[in-house]
Amino acid sequence: MSEQLMNDLISESDLEKVTGYKAQAKQCKLLTEHGIFFVKDANGAPHVTWYSFNNPTHLRFNNNLTHNDEPDFSAMGL
């Protein structure tokens, strides 16, 4: 996808398709649950770029994608 397309806002109809909801509040809830950054307009409608949709924050800022329940003991100086 070109850089311009990645920065384009997702249309209302596409947002309904990808979230499965027509109600704006439910769209916002689903986007939040999936870590997708969006901005609400004055009417409460979410606006999302394709980049934000394809690169949720939990994947964008997490360099270690493997899950590890063990604490980092090296941080304690042991």
Secondary structure, 3 states (H helix, E strand, C coil): CCHHHHHCECCHHHHHHHHCCCCHHHHHHHHHHCCCCCEECCCCCEECEHHHHHCCHHHHCCCCCCCCCCCCHHHHCC
